[in-house]
Amino acid sequence: MGISRRHLLTTAAGTAAATAALAPPARAATGGPDPLAAYADDPAATTRTLREAADYAVTKLRAVAPAVTSFPVITRFEKWTYSTGGDWVGGFWPGTLWMAWLHSGDAQFRSLALAAAERLAPRRTDTGTHDLGFLFYPSWVTAWRLTGDPKWRDGALQAAAGLSKRYNTAGRFIRAWGALGSADNAGRVIMDTMMNLDLLAFAAEQTGDAAYLDIAVAHARTTQRHFLRPDGSTPHVFDFDPATGAPVGPNTVQGYSPDSCWSRGQAWGVYGFTTMFRRTGDPQFLATARRLADFALGALTPDHVPVWDYLAPQQPNDVKDASAGAVMACGLLDLAAATGTARYRDSALRLLLALSRTCLTTRSARAQAVVARCTRNRPAEDGVEVSVPYGDYYLLEGILRVLRPADVDRAIDLSTV
């Protein structure tokens, strides 16, 4: 598969996209009174609300970030707990600092983002996880795009090489978990991996080695074939026989059951499949992203904050996951640009408004994060309606996609082949 040259967004196009994003959103898919209507139908009020949320994030980060010397993982009693190695979330802290720099222009955030990214250096050769895209795209790829220093590009390429080693040729998938050569989880694929494929697309473009993109495309097609249900919902996990590649069946770790639909996994799918369309031009990936998005939007309640699992028995009256809403908003903005469908931009805007008005930590003097009401792993009772670093990162990314699309394009590449 050849590597196509990307067409970068112009500032004028970005401005036009931002204007289009402020069109009045549609009513919530589930009907009933819409508590956001007064805001969403007023573009000036929408802009003001999103800018205030981004300003709040910058203020919070300005107070908290200088003392952070490790990687925030999750809050306990509103205070960050940390991982020295970054766990799977290490890339989101420098990514959030980059977004804060783009919004504020404060050089302190640029310095802190570079220092935080540097602390991920030992993970460049990690072959024991599929999460290398989460770790290195918002940190090292963004650092390269914003500074031009080739050391960041070269480190990201090292990580991509490690990720490619996790590809199972028999099943045409990237294994999610377990050390290479071990039997532990050797045939396990999870929806989250769709978000790690862009690191491989980046490596293909930068090196000219099409094998990286071939792996990403093969994995996406395997996910498309086995995860997607007729109604557009997806399981969190699908297992394969690692020796033969034969499908075993759906499963879950963070969802309610193999037959349910974990909302953050669905959001990873919306964003990930749209990204794969942008990197390849394959219309099947775009069609899959639309089906996933349509299911998720149909499952939203009028408050536009996703429940943790769209098909769990207690939904829609269940605990929330604001991070799922933030991820989905970013994916929907991409999907709207790719399809020209206004309702996807409208829905993304409504999600960002809901998070900005009902899920920020503005009422707590002790909170160190920006976004509350995120749920990490409900079945394990591990982090139920807390704060997580990807909640903060994707909220800022989504807001800046609306307010500063050209700047976000510089950071993460919003182009389409």
ABEGO torsion letter per residue (X at the ends): XBBBBBBBBBAAAAAAAAAAAABBBBBBAAEEBBAAAAAAABAAAAAAAAAAAAAAAAAAAAAAAAABABBBABBBGGBBBBBAAGEAAAAAAAAAAAAAAAAAGBAAAAAAAAAAAAAAAAAAABAABAAAAAAAAAAAAAAAAAAGBAAAAAAAAAAAAAAAAABBAAAGBBBABEBBGBABGAABBBAAAAAAAAAAAAAAAAAGBAAAAAAAAAAAAAAAAAABBAAGBBBABBBBBAAAGBBAEBBBAABABAABBBAAAAAAAAAAAAAAAAAAGBAAAAAAAAAAAAAAAAABBAAGBBBABAABAAOABBBBBAAAAAAAAAAAAAAAAAAGBAAAAAAAAAAAAAAAAAABAAABAABABABBGBBABAAAGBGBGBBBAAAAAAAAAAAAAAABAAAAAAAAGABBX
